[in-house]
Amino acid sequence: MLVTNVEISQYTYCERTERHTANVCMTLGDMFVTLFCALNMPENECPKTRANAFVRDAMRQLRRMPEYRSGRSSLELSKHVTAPMPLLA
């Protein structure tokens, strides 16, 4: 399955736990999958680096789903997809 679009929303940072959280919505063919992602990284990390890390975590979660873990379907990120950053600045 090819991921053709990615949107990151509801981004937050918790100073106490030093954790970034967001929902990552991915478009796969005719369906949408929304995943909750959490990252442990410095608060002042570059927004592009954070966005790419959220996408990597969402892809990791998707690959653990039975339909992809079993090998029946493959999962790829389209070369045209870039990690969105507006909410992460």
PDB file of N, CA, C and O in Angstrom:
ATOM      1  N   MET A   1       0.856  -1.160   0.000  1.00  0.00           N
ATOM      2  CA  MET A   1       0.000   0.000   0.000  1.00  0.00           C
ATOM      3  C   MET A   1       0.909   1.231   0.000  1.00  0.00           C
ATOM      4  O   MET A   1       1.944   1.244   0.665  1.00  0.00           O
ATOM      5  N   LEU A   2       0.526   2.237  -0.729  1.00  0.00           N
ATOM      6  CA  LEU A   2       1.320   3.448  -0.860  1.00  0.00           C
ATOM      7  C   LEU A   2       0.695   4.577  -0.045  1.00  0.00           C
ATOM      8  O   LEU A   2      -0.487   4.881  -0.208  1.00  0.00           O
ATOM      9  N   VAL A   3       1.478   5.193   0.824  1.00  0.00           N
ATOM     10  CA  VAL A   3       1.028   6.354   1.596  1.00  0.00           C
ATOM     11  C   VAL A   3       1.188   7.564   0.684  1.00  0.00           C
ATOM     12  O   VAL A   3       2.303   7.910   0.294  1.00  0.00           O
ATOM     13  N   THR A   4       0.065   8.209   0.342  1.00  0.00           N
ATOM     14  CA  THR A   4       0.102   9.311  -0.622  1.00  0.00           C
ATOM     15  C   THR A   4      -0.008  10.690   0.011  1.00  0.00           C
ATOM     16  O   THR A   4       0.252  11.692  -0.657  1.00  0.00           O
ATOM     17  N   ASN A   5      -0.386  10.765   1.278  1.00  0.00           N
ATOM     18  CA  ASN A   5      -0.489  12.059   1.950  1.00  0.00           C
ATOM     19  C   ASN A   5      -0.329  11.870   3.451  1.00  0.00           C
ATOM     20  O   ASN A   5      -0.720  10.845   4.010  1.00  0.00           O
ATOM     21  N   VAL A   6       0.256  12.884   4.096  1.00  0.00           N
ATOM     22  CA  VAL A   6       0.448  12.856   5.542  1.00  0.00           C
ATOM     23  C   VAL A   6       0.051  14.212   6.111  1.00  0.00           C
ATOM     24  O   VAL A   6       0.441  15.253   5.583  1.00  0.00           O
ATOM     25  N   GLU A   7      -0.726  14.193   7.189  1.00  0.00           N
ATOM     26  CA  GLU A   7      -1.085  15.418   7.905  1.00  0.00           C
ATOM     27  C   GLU A   7      -0.802  15.214   9.384  1.00  0.00           C
ATOM     28  O   GLU A   7      -1.138  14.176   9.954  1.00  0.00           O
ATOM     29  N   ILE A   8      -0.183  16.211  10.000  1.00  0.00           N
ATOM     30  CA  ILE A   8       0.109  16.160  11.430  1.00  0.00           C
ATOM     31  C   ILE A   8      -0.753  17.202  12.119  1.00  0.00           C
ATOM     32  O   ILE A   8      -0.764  18.368  11.725  1.00  0.00           O
ATOM     33  N   SER A   9      -1.480  16.778  13.153  1.00  0.00           N
ATOM     34  CA  SER A   9      -2.371  17.705  13.866  1.00  0.00           C
ATOM     35  C   SER A   9      -2.285  17.480  15.368  1.00  0.00           C
ATOM     36  O   SER A   9      -1.697  16.502  15.830  1.00  0.00           O
ATOM     37  N   GLN A  10      -2.869  18.386  16.112  1.00  0.00           N
ATOM     38  CA  GLN A  10      -2.947  18.331  17.574  1.00  0.00           C
ATOM     39  C   GLN A  10      -1.565  18.143  18.205  1.00  0.00           C
ATOM     40  O   GLN A  10      -1.395  17.346  19.127  1.00  0.00           O
ATOM     41  N   TYR A  11      -0.591  18.882  17.696  1.00  0.00           N
ATOM     42  CA  TYR A  11       0.769  18.818  18.214  1.00  0.00           C
ATOM     43  C   TYR A  11       0.850  19.476  19.586  1.00  0.00           C
ATOM     44  O   TYR A  11       0.313  20.565  19.790  1.00  0.00           O
ATOM     45  N   THR A  12       1.524  18.812  20.528  1.00  0.00           N
ATOM     46  CA  THR A  12       1.770  19.396  21.855  1.00  0.00           C
ATOM     47  C   THR A  12       3.171  18.991  22.317  1.00  0.00           C
ATOM     48  O   THR A  12       3.743  18.004  21.854  1.00  0.00           O
ATOM     49  N   TYR A  13       3.696  19.783  23.240  1.00  0.00           N
ATOM     50  CA  TYR A  13       4.965  19.466  23.880  1.00  0.00           C
ATOM     51  C   TYR A  13       4.775  19.578  25.379  1.00  0.00           C
ATOM     52  O   TYR A  13       4.227  20.568  25.864  1.00  0.00           O
ATOM     53  N   CYS A  14       5.219  18.576  26.115  1.00  0.00           N
ATOM     54  CA  CYS A  14       5.133  18.574  27.576  1.00  0.00           C
ATOM     55  C   CYS A  14       6.528  18.806  28.142  1.00  0.00           C
ATOM     56  O   CYS A  14       7.421  17.978  27.962  1.00  0.00           O
ATOM     57  N   GLU A  15       6.711  19.917  28.818  1.00  0.00           N
ATOM     58  CA  GLU A  15       8.019  20.240  29.390  1.00  0.00           C
ATOM     59  C   GLU A  15       8.428  19.260  30.482  1.00  0.00           C
ATOM     60  O   GLU A  15       9.605  18.925  30.616  1.00  0.00           O
ATOM     61  N   ARG A  16       7.459  18.804  31.256  1.00  0.00           N
ATOM     62  CA  ARG A  16       7.757  17.904  32.369  1.00  0.00           C
ATOM     63  C   ARG A  16       8.345  16.580  31.893  1.00  0.00           C
ATOM     64  O   ARG A  16       9.317  16.088  32.467  1.00  0.00           O
ATOM     65  N   THR A  17       7.760  16.006  30.848  1.00  0.00           N
ATOM     66  CA  THR A  17       8.230  14.714  30.336  1.00  0.00           C
ATOM     67  C   THR A  17       9.160  14.842  29.134  1.00  0.00           C
ATOM     68  O   THR A  17       9.722  13.850  28.671  1.00  0.00           O
ATOM     69  N   GLU A  18       9.322  16.062  28.631  1.00  0.00           N
ATOM     70  CA  GLU A  18      10.115  16.321  27.428  1.00  0.00           C
ATOM     71  C   GLU A  18       9.641  15.451  26.273  1.00  0.00           C
ATOM     72  O   GLU A  18      10.444  14.839  25.569  1.00  0.00           O
ATOM     73  N   ARG A  19       8.336  15.405  26.090  1.00  0.00           N
ATOM     74  CA  ARG A  19       7.738  14.554  25.058  1.00  0.00           C
ATOM     75  C   ARG A  19       6.876  15.385  24.115  1.00  0.00           C
ATOM     76  O   ARG A  19       6.051  16.194  24.538  1.00  0.00           O
ATOM     77  N   HIS A  20       7.097  15.156  22.820  1.00  0.00           N
ATOM     78  CA  HIS A  20       6.285  15.762  21.770  1.00  0.00           C
ATOM     79  C   HIS A  20       5.215  14.743  21.394  1.00  0.00           C
ATOM     80  O   HIS A  20       5.518  13.560  21.243  1.00  0.00           O
ATOM     81  N   THR A  21       3.970  15.185  21.242  1.00  0.00           N
ATOM     82  CA  THR A  21       2.901  14.283  20.823  1.00  0.00           C
ATOM     83  C   THR A  21       2.111  14.934  19.690  1.00  0.00           C
ATOM     84  O   THR A  21       2.042  16.159  19.588  1.00  0.00           O
ATOM     85  N   ALA A  22       1.521  14.100  18.847  1.00  0.00           N
ATOM     86  CA  ALA A  22       0.699  14.586  17.745  1.00  0.00           C
ATOM     87  C   ALA A  22      -0.084  13.415  17.157  1.00  0.00           C
ATOM     88  O   ALA A  22       0.256  12.250  17.365  1.00  0.00           O
ATOM     89  N   ASN A  23      -1.138  13.753  16.419  1.00  0.00           N
ATOM     90  CA  ASN A  23      -1.853  12.769  15.622  1.00  0.00           C
ATOM     91  C   ASN A  23      -1.320  12.863  14.203  1.00  0.00           C
ATOM     92  O   ASN A  23      -1.184  13.957  13.655  1.00  0.00           O
ATOM     93  N   VAL A  24      -1.019  11.723  13.612  1.00  0.00           N
ATOM     94  CA  VAL A  24      -0.529  11.680  12.242  1.00  0.00           C
ATOM     95  C   VAL A  24      -1.570  10.937  11.408  1.00  0.00           C
ATOM     96  O   VAL A  24      -1.848   9.760  11.640  1.00  0.00           O
ATOM     97  N   CYS A  25      -2.140  11.647  10.433  1.00  0.00           N
ATOM     98  CA  CYS A  25      -3.151  11.061   9.550  1.00  0.00           C
ATOM     99  C   CYS A  25      -2.492  10.738   8.217  1.00  0.00           C
ATOM    100  O   CYS A  25      -1.897  11.609   7.582  1.00  0.00           O
ATOM    101  N   MET A  26      -2.600   9.485   7.798  1.00  0.00           N
ATOM    102  CA  MET A  26      -1.996   9.042   6.549  1.00  0.00           C
ATOM    103  C   MET A  26      -3.083   8.577   5.596  1.00  0.00           C
ATOM    104  O   MET A  26      -4.035   7.902   5.988  1.00  0.00           O
ATOM    105  N   THR A  27      -2.918   8.958   4.326  1.00  0.00           N
ATOM    106  CA  THR A  27      -3.835   8.525   3.275  1.00  0.00           C
ATOM    107  C   THR A  27      -3.200   7.333   2.568  1.00  0.00           C
ATOM    108  O   THR A  27      -2.085   7.423   2.055  1.00  0.00           O
ATOM    109  N   LEU A  28      -3.927   6.214   2.548  1.00  0.00           N
ATOM    110  CA  LEU A  28      -3.458   4.986   1.900  1.00  0.00           C
ATOM    111  C   LEU A  28      -4.541   4.548   0.919  1.00  0.00           C
ATOM    112  O   LEU A  28      -5.542   3.958   1.325  1.00  0.00           O
ATOM    113  N   GLY A  29      -4.353   4.825  -0.336  1.00  0.00           N
ATOM    114  CA  GLY A  29      -5.355   4.449  -1.331  1.00  0.00           C
ATOM    115  C   GLY A  29      -6.677   5.120  -1.035  1.00  0.00           C
ATOM    116  O   GLY A  29      -6.787   6.344  -1.107  1.00  0.00           O
ATOM    117  N   ASP A  30      -7.689   4.321  -0.698  1.00  0.00           N
ATOM    118  CA  ASP A  30      -9.023   4.859  -0.438  1.00  0.00           C
ATOM    119  C   ASP A  30      -9.361   4.912   1.051  1.00  0.00           C
ATOM    120  O   ASP A  30     -10.535   4.969   1.416  1.00  0.00           O
ATOM    121  N   MET A  31      -8.342   4.893   1.915  1.00  0.00           N
ATOM    122  CA  MET A  31      -8.620   4.959   3.352  1.00  0.00           C
ATOM    123  C   MET A  31      -7.672   5.922   4.051  1.00  0.00           C
ATOM    124  O   MET A  31      -6.603   6.259   3.543  1.00  0.00           O
ATOM    125  N   PHE A  32      -8.094   6.349   5.219  1.00  0.00           N
ATOM    126  CA  PHE A  32      -7.300   7.221   6.075  1.00  0.00           C
ATOM    127  C   PHE A  32      -7.015   6.474   7.362  1.00  0.00           C
ATOM    128  O   PHE A  32      -7.884   5.786   7.898  1.00  0.00           O
ATOM    129  N   VAL A  33      -5.798   6.611   7.855  1.00  0.00           N
ATOM    130  CA  VAL A  33      -5.419   6.003   9.131  1.00  0.00           C
ATOM    131  C   VAL A  33      -4.831   7.111   9.996  1.00  0.00           C
ATOM    132  O   VAL A  33      -3.907   7.808   9.577  1.00  0.00           O
ATOM    133  N   THR A  34      -5.370   7.272  11.204  1.00  0.00           N
ATOM    134  CA  THR A  34      -4.853   8.277  12.131  1.00  0.00           C
ATOM    135  C   THR A  34      -4.201   7.566  13.298  1.00  0.00           C
ATOM    136  O   THR A  34      -4.799   6.692  13.925  1.00  0.00           O
ATOM    137  N   LEU A  35      -2.957   7.956  13.584  1.00  0.00           N
ATOM    138  CA  LEU A  35      -2.175   7.319  14.632  1.00  0.00           C
ATOM    139  C   LEU A  35      -1.702   8.364  15.631  1.00  0.00           C
ATOM    140  O   LEU A  35      -1.348   9.481  15.251  1.00  0.00           O
ATOM    141  N   PHE A  36      -1.696   7.998  16.909  1.00  0.00           N
ATOM    142  CA  PHE A  36      -1.157   8.870  17.943  1.00  0.00           C
ATOM    143  C   PHE A  36       0.323   8.562  18.069  1.00  0.00           C
ATOM    144  O   PHE A  36       0.711   7.410  18.265  1.00  0.00           O
ATOM    145  N   CYS A  37       1.151   9.598  17.955  1.00  0.00           N
ATOM    146  CA  CYS A  37       2.596   9.411  18.010  1.00  0.00           C
ATOM    147  C   CYS A  37       3.202  10.250  19.131  1.00  0.00           C
ATOM    148  O   CYS A  37       2.746  11.361  19.402  1.00  0.00           O
ATOM    149  N   ALA A  38       4.221   9.716  19.772  1.00  0.00           N
ATOM    150  CA  ALA A  38       4.937  10.419  20.841  1.00  0.00           C
ATOM    151  C   ALA A  38       6.429  10.288  20.602  1.00  0.00           C
ATOM    152  O   ALA A  38       6.932   9.213  20.276  1.00  0.00           O
ATOM    153  N   LEU A  39       7.135  11.414  20.772  1.00  0.00           N
ATOM    154  CA  LEU A  39       8.583  11.447  20.550  1.00  0.00           C
ATOM    155  C   LEU A  39       9.290  11.990  21.769  1.00  0.00           C
ATOM    156  O   LEU A  39       8.815  12.939  22.392  1.00  0.00           O
ATOM    157  N   ASN A  40      10.402  11.411  22.112  1.00  0.00           N
ATOM    158  CA  ASN A  40      11.263  11.935  23.169  1.00  0.00           C
ATOM    159  C   ASN A  40      12.456  12.594  22.494  1.00  0.00           C
ATOM    160  O   ASN A  40      13.375  11.918  22.031  1.00  0.00           O
ATOM    161  N   MET A  41      12.430  13.910  22.444  1.00  0.00           N
ATOM    162  CA  MET A  41      13.529  14.670  21.855  1.00  0.00           C
ATOM    163  C   MET A  41      13.532  16.062  22.455  1.00  0.00           C
ATOM    164  O   MET A  41      12.539  16.479  23.052  1.00  0.00           O
ATOM    165  N   PRO A  42      14.634  16.791  22.305  1.00  0.00           N
ATOM    166  CA  PRO A  42      14.714  18.130  22.900  1.00  0.00           C
ATOM    167  C   PRO A  42      13.608  19.057  22.402  1.00  0.00           C
ATOM    168  O   PRO A  42      13.133  18.933  21.273  1.00  0.00           O
ATOM    169  N   GLU A  43      13.214  19.978  23.261  1.00  0.00           N
ATOM    170  CA  GLU A  43      12.137  20.924  22.920  1.00  0.00           C
ATOM    171  C   GLU A  43      12.492  21.761  21.704  1.00  0.00           C
ATOM    172  O   GLU A  43      11.632  22.031  20.865  1.00  0.00           O
ATOM    173  N   ASN A  44      13.741  22.172  21.598  1.00  0.00           N
ATOM    174  CA  ASN A  44      14.141  23.084  20.533  1.00  0.00           C
ATOM    175  C   ASN A  44      14.583  22.367  19.262  1.00  0.00           C
ATOM    176  O   ASN A  44      15.255  22.967  18.423  1.00  0.00           O
ATOM    177  N   GLU A  45      14.228  21.116  19.105  1.00  0.00           N
ATOM    178  CA  GLU A  45      14.588  20.365  17.898  1.00  0.00           C
ATOM    179  C   GLU A  45      13.961  21.029  16.672  1.00  0.00           C
ATOM    180  O   GLU A  45      12.853  21.560  16.746  1.00  0.00           O
ATOM    181  N   CYS A  46      14.661  20.996  15.569  1.00  0.00           N
ATOM    182  CA  CYS A  46      14.200  21.585  14.306  1.00  0.00           C
ATOM    183  C   CYS A  46      12.805  21.048  13.943  1.00  0.00           C
ATOM    184  O   CYS A  46      12.578  19.841  14.021  1.00  0.00           O
ATOM    185  N   PRO A  47      11.870  21.925  13.547  1.00  0.00           N
ATOM    186  CA  PRO A  47      10.517  21.475  13.183  1.00  0.00           C
ATOM    187  C   PRO A  47      10.512  20.403  12.090  1.00  0.00           C
ATOM    188  O   PRO A  47       9.706  19.474  12.140  1.00  0.00           O
ATOM    189  N   LYS A  48      11.392  20.525  11.120  1.00  0.00           N
ATOM    190  CA  LYS A  48      11.435  19.524  10.046  1.00  0.00           C
ATOM    191  C   LYS A  48      11.877  18.168  10.592  1.00  0.00           C
ATOM    192  O   LYS A  48      11.353  17.132  10.184  1.00  0.00           O
ATOM    193  N   THR A  49      12.827  18.174  11.502  1.00  0.00           N
ATOM    194  CA  THR A  49      13.289  16.934  12.126  1.00  0.00           C
ATOM    195  C   THR A  49      12.159  16.286  12.924  1.00  0.00           C
ATOM    196  O   THR A  49      11.969  15.071  12.869  1.00  0.00           O
ATOM    197  N   ARG A  50      11.404  17.113  13.675  1.00  0.00           N
ATOM    198  CA  ARG A  50      10.259  16.580  14.440  1.00  0.00           C
ATOM    199  C   ARG A  50       9.215  15.987  13.502  1.00  0.00           C
ATOM    200  O   ARG A  50       8.714  14.889  13.743  1.00  0.00           O
ATOM    201  N   ALA A  51       8.890  16.707  12.441  1.00  0.00           N
ATOM    202  CA  ALA A  51       7.867  16.222  11.500  1.00  0.00           C
ATOM    203  C   ALA A  51       8.294  14.890  10.890  1.00  0.00           C
ATOM    204  O   ALA A  51       7.491  13.961  10.801  1.00  0.00           O
ATOM    205  N   ASN A  52       9.547  14.795  10.472  1.00  0.00           N
ATOM    206  CA  ASN A  52      10.039  13.537   9.905  1.00  0.00           C
ATOM    207  C   ASN A  52      10.002  12.414  10.938  1.00  0.00           C
ATOM    208  O   ASN A  52       9.695  11.272  10.596  1.00  0.00           O
ATOM    209  N   ALA A  53      10.310  12.722  12.190  1.00  0.00           N
ATOM    210  CA  ALA A  53      10.266  11.709  13.254  1.00  0.00           C
ATOM    211  C   ALA A  53       8.835  11.233  13.494  1.00  0.00           C
ATOM    212  O   ALA A  53       8.608  10.044  13.722  1.00  0.00           O
ATOM    213  N   PHE A  54       7.864  12.155  13.442  1.00  0.00           N
ATOM    214  CA  PHE A  54       6.455  11.750  13.590  1.00  0.00           C
ATOM    215  C   PHE A  54       6.049  10.811  12.455  1.00  0.00           C
ATOM    216  O   PHE A  54       5.364   9.817  12.694  1.00  0.00           O
ATOM    217  N   VAL A  55       6.460  11.111  11.234  1.00  0.00           N
ATOM    218  CA  VAL A  55       6.126  10.253  10.090  1.00  0.00           C
ATOM    219  C   VAL A  55       6.784   8.881  10.250  1.00  0.00           C
ATOM    220  O   VAL A  55       6.147   7.861   9.992  1.00  0.00           O
ATOM    221  N   ARG A  56       8.040   8.844  10.670  1.00  0.00           N
ATOM    222  CA  ARG A  56       8.716   7.559  10.892  1.00  0.00           C
ATOM    223  C   ARG A  56       8.002   6.730  11.959  1.00  0.00           C
ATOM    224  O   ARG A  56       7.847   5.518  11.809  1.00  0.00           O
ATOM    225  N   ASP A  57       7.563   7.396  13.049  1.00  0.00           N
ATOM    226  CA  ASP A  57       6.870   6.662  14.109  1.00  0.00           C
ATOM    227  C   ASP A  57       5.531   6.134  13.610  1.00  0.00           C
ATOM    228  O   ASP A  57       5.148   5.011  13.939  1.00  0.00           O
ATOM    229  N   ALA A  58       4.819   6.926  12.823  1.00  0.00           N
ATOM    230  CA  ALA A  58       3.538   6.466  12.271  1.00  0.00           C
ATOM    231  C   ALA A  58       3.748   5.282  11.328  1.00  0.00           C
ATOM    232  O   ALA A  58       2.970   4.329  11.351  1.00  0.00           O
ATOM    233  N   MET A  59       4.788   5.336  10.505  1.00  0.00           N
ATOM    234  CA  MET A  59       5.085   4.211   9.608  1.00  0.00           C
ATOM    235  C   MET A  59       5.441   2.963  10.415  1.00  0.00           C
ATOM    236  O   MET A  59       5.039   1.856  10.057  1.00  0.00           O
ATOM    237  N   ARG A  60       6.188   3.141  11.493  1.00  0.00           N
ATOM    238  CA  ARG A  60       6.535   2.011  12.366  1.00  0.00           C
ATOM    239  C   ARG A  60       5.273   1.362  12.923  1.00  0.00           C
ATOM    240  O   ARG A  60       5.150   0.137  12.941  1.00  0.00           O
ATOM    241  N   GLN A  61       4.329   2.202  13.381  1.00  0.00           N
ATOM    242  CA  GLN A  61       3.078   1.671  13.922  1.00  0.00           C
ATOM    243  C   GLN A  61       2.267   0.946  12.854  1.00  0.00           C
ATOM    244  O   GLN A  61       1.709  -0.121  13.112  1.00  0.00           O
ATOM    245  N   LEU A  62       2.201   1.522  11.661  1.00  0.00           N
ATOM    246  CA  LEU A  62       1.450   0.883  10.571  1.00  0.00           C
ATOM    247  C   LEU A  62       2.042  -0.482  10.220  1.00  0.00           C
ATOM    248  O   LEU A  62       1.304  -1.439   9.983  1.00  0.00           O
ATOM    249  N   ARG A  63       3.357  -0.570  10.186  1.00  0.00           N
ATOM    250  CA  ARG A  63       4.011  -1.834   9.827  1.00  0.00           C
ATOM    251  C   ARG A  63       3.753  -2.937  10.854  1.00  0.00           C
ATOM    252  O   ARG A  63       3.924  -4.118  10.550  1.00  0.00           O
ATOM    253  N   ARG A  64       3.346  -2.563  12.057  1.00  0.00           N
ATOM    254  CA  ARG A  64       3.039  -3.555  13.088  1.00  0.00           C
ATOM    255  C   ARG A  64       1.604  -4.075  12.988  1.00  0.00           C
ATOM    256  O   ARG A  64       1.245  -5.038  13.666  1.00  0.00           O
ATOM    257  N   MET A  65       0.788  -3.447  12.151  1.00  0.00           N
ATOM    258  CA  MET A  65      -0.593  -3.900  11.977  1.00  0.00           C
ATOM    259  C   MET A  65      -0.589  -5.235  11.227  1.00  0.00           C
ATOM    260  O   MET A  65       0.246  -5.451  10.349  1.00  0.00           O
ATOM    261  N   PRO A  66      -1.519  -6.130  11.571  1.00  0.00           N
ATOM    262  CA  PRO A  66      -1.502  -7.496  11.017  1.00  0.00           C
ATOM    263  C   PRO A  66      -1.415  -7.574   9.501  1.00  0.00           C
ATOM    264  O   PRO A  66      -0.693  -8.422   8.976  1.00  0.00           O
ATOM    265  N   GLU A  67      -2.125  -6.718   8.785  1.00  0.00           N
ATOM    266  CA  GLU A  67      -2.130  -6.823   7.323  1.00  0.00           C
ATOM    267  C   GLU A  67      -0.772  -6.514   6.704  1.00  0.00           C
ATOM    268  O   GLU A  67      -0.476  -6.979   5.603  1.00  0.00           O
ATOM    269  N   TYR A  68       0.050  -5.741   7.393  1.00  0.00           N
ATOM    270  CA  TYR A  68       1.385  -5.427   6.883  1.00  0.00           C
ATOM    271  C   TYR A  68       2.447  -6.315   7.522  1.00  0.00           C
ATOM    272  O   TYR A  68       3.406  -6.711   6.860  1.00  0.00           O
ATOM    273  N   ARG A  69       2.282  -6.625   8.789  1.00  0.00           N
ATOM    274  CA  ARG A  69       3.244  -7.475   9.493  1.00  0.00           C
ATOM    275  C   ARG A  69       3.281  -8.872   8.882  1.00  0.00           C
ATOM    276  O   ARG A  69       4.337  -9.502   8.833  1.00  0.00           O
ATOM    277  N   SER A  70       2.138  -9.355   8.418  1.00  0.00           N
ATOM    278  CA  SER A  70       2.064 -10.704   7.843  1.00  0.00           C
ATOM    279  C   SER A  70       2.748 -10.809   6.492  1.00  0.00           C
ATOM    280  O   SER A  70       3.068 -11.909   6.042  1.00  0.00           O
ATOM    281  N   GLY A  71       2.977  -9.671   5.841  1.00  0.00           N
ATOM    282  CA  GLY A  71       3.617  -9.695   4.531  1.00  0.00           C
ATOM    283  C   GLY A  71       2.637  -9.776   3.379  1.00  0.00           C
ATOM    284  O   GLY A  71       3.046  -9.776   2.218  1.00  0.00           O
ATOM    285  N   ARG A  72       1.326  -9.845   3.685  1.00  0.00           N
ATOM    286  CA  ARG A  72       0.324  -9.893   2.616  1.00  0.00           C
ATOM    287  C   ARG A  72       0.325  -8.614   1.793  1.00  0.00           C
ATOM    288  O   ARG A  72       0.099  -8.637   0.583  1.00  0.00           O
ATOM    289  N   SER A  73       0.582  -7.501   2.464  1.00  0.00           N
ATOM    290  CA  SER A  73       0.637  -6.196   1.797  1.00  0.00           C
ATOM    291  C   SER A  73       1.927  -5.502   2.190  1.00  0.00           C
ATOM    292  O   SER A  73       2.416  -5.660   3.309  1.00  0.00           O
ATOM    293  N   SER A  74       2.474  -4.734   1.263  1.00  0.00           N
ATOM    294  CA  SER A  74       3.665  -3.949   1.584  1.00  0.00           C
ATOM    295  C   SER A  74       3.226  -2.520   1.897  1.00  0.00           C
ATOM    296  O   SER A  74       2.114  -2.114   1.559  1.00  0.00           O
ATOM    297  N   LEU A  75       4.095  -1.776   2.534  1.00  0.00           N
ATOM    298  CA  LEU A  75       3.788  -0.409   2.926  1.00  0.00           C
ATOM    299  C   LEU A  75       4.955   0.477   2.524  1.00  0.00           C
ATOM    300  O   LEU A  75       6.097   0.247   2.922  1.00  0.00           O
ATOM    301  N   GLU A  76       4.643   1.508   1.717  1.00  0.00           N
ATOM    302  CA  GLU A  76       5.681   2.422   1.246  1.00  0.00           C
ATOM    303  C   GLU A  76       5.193   3.857   1.359  1.00  0.00           C
ATOM    304  O   GLU A  76       3.997   4.134   1.266  1.00  0.00           O
ATOM    305  N   LEU A  77       6.134   4.757   1.562  1.00  0.00           N
ATOM    306  CA  LEU A  77       5.850   6.182   1.599  1.00  0.00           C
ATOM    307  C   LEU A  77       6.148   6.743   0.209  1.00  0.00           C
ATOM    308  O   LEU A  77       7.259   6.587  -0.298  1.00  0.00           O
ATOM    309  N   SER A  78       5.160   7.396  -0.410  1.00  0.00           N
ATOM    310  CA  SER A  78       5.342   7.962  -1.737  1.00  0.00           C
ATOM    311  C   SER A  78       6.498   8.957  -1.736  1.00  0.00           C
ATOM    312  O   SER A  78       6.697   9.679  -0.759  1.00  0.00           O
ATOM    313  N   LYS A  79       7.248   8.997  -2.813  1.00  0.00           N
ATOM    314  CA  LYS A  79       8.360   9.940  -2.930  1.00  0.00           C
ATOM    315  C   LYS A  79       7.873  11.380  -2.961  1.00  0.00           C
ATOM    316  O   LYS A  79       8.648  12.303  -2.709  1.00  0.00           O
ATOM    317  N   HIS A  80       6.595  11.582  -3.268  1.00  0.00           N
ATOM    318  CA  HIS A  80       6.018  12.925  -3.358  1.00  0.00           C
ATOM    319  C   HIS A  80       5.523  13.452  -2.016  1.00  0.00           C
ATOM    320  O   HIS A  80       5.145  14.618  -1.902  1.00  0.00           O
ATOM    321  N   VAL A  81       5.528  12.594  -1.007  1.00  0.00           N
ATOM    322  CA  VAL A  81       5.058  12.994   0.321  1.00  0.00           C
ATOM    323  C   VAL A  81       6.209  13.641   1.075  1.00  0.00           C
ATOM    324  O   VAL A  81       7.299  13.080   1.186  1.00  0.00           O
ATOM    325  N   THR A  82       5.940  14.843   1.594  1.00  0.00           N
ATOM    326  CA  THR A  82       6.907  15.505   2.479  1.00  0.00           C
ATOM    327  C   THR A  82       6.233  15.702   3.820  1.00  0.00           C
ATOM    328  O   THR A  82       5.017  15.881   3.891  1.00  0.00           O
ATOM    329  N   ALA A  83       7.002  15.670   4.857  1.00  0.00           N
ATOM    330  CA  ALA A  83       6.442  15.826   6.194  1.00  0.00           C
ATOM    331  C   ALA A  83       5.948  17.258   6.364  1.00  0.00           C
ATOM    332  O   ALA A  83       6.717  18.201   6.183  1.00  0.00           O
ATOM    333  N   PRO A  84       4.679  17.430   6.709  1.00  0.00           N
ATOM    334  CA  PRO A  84       4.137  18.767   6.918  1.00  0.00           C
ATOM    335  C   PRO A  84       4.667  19.384   8.201  1.00  0.00           C
ATOM    336  O   PRO A  84       4.880  18.685   9.192  1.00  0.00           O
ATOM    337  N   MET A  85       4.880  20.703   8.182  1.00  0.00           N
ATOM    338  CA  MET A  85       5.467  21.346   9.350  1.00  0.00           C
ATOM    339  C   MET A  85       4.669  22.512   9.934  1.00  0.00           C
ATOM    340  O   MET A  85       5.067  23.002  10.991  1.00  0.00           O
ATOM    341  N   PRO A  86       3.599  22.988   9.349  1.00  0.00           N
ATOM    342  CA  PRO A  86       2.987  24.223   9.856  1.00  0.00           C
ATOM    343  C   PRO A  86       2.639  24.210  11.333  1.00  0.00           C
ATOM    344  O   PRO A  86       2.814  25.224  12.009  1.00  0.00           O
ATOM    345  N   LEU A  87       2.151  23.090  11.854  1.00  0.00           N
ATOM    346  CA  LEU A  87       1.757  23.037  13.256  1.00  0.00           C
ATOM    347  C   LEU A  87       2.925  22.746  14.187  1.00  0.00           C
ATOM    348  O   LEU A  87       2.757  22.746  15.406  1.00  0.00           O
ATOM    349  N   LEU A  88       4.087  22.503  13.638  1.00  0.00           N
ATOM    350  CA  LEU A  88       5.211  22.109  14.457  1.00  0.00           C
ATOM    351  C   LEU A  88       6.194  23.226  14.713  1.00  0.00           C
ATOM    352  O   LEU A  88       7.202  23.008  15.385  1.00  0.00           O
ATOM    353  N   ALA A  89       5.941  24.385  14.214  1.00  0.00           N
ATOM    354  CA  ALA A  89       6.899  25.496  14.393  1.00  0.00           C
ATOM    355  C   ALA A  89       6.745  26.130  15.739  1.00  0.00           C
ATOM    356  O   ALA A  89       7.464  27.075  16.062  1.00  0.00           O
TER     357      ALA A  89
END
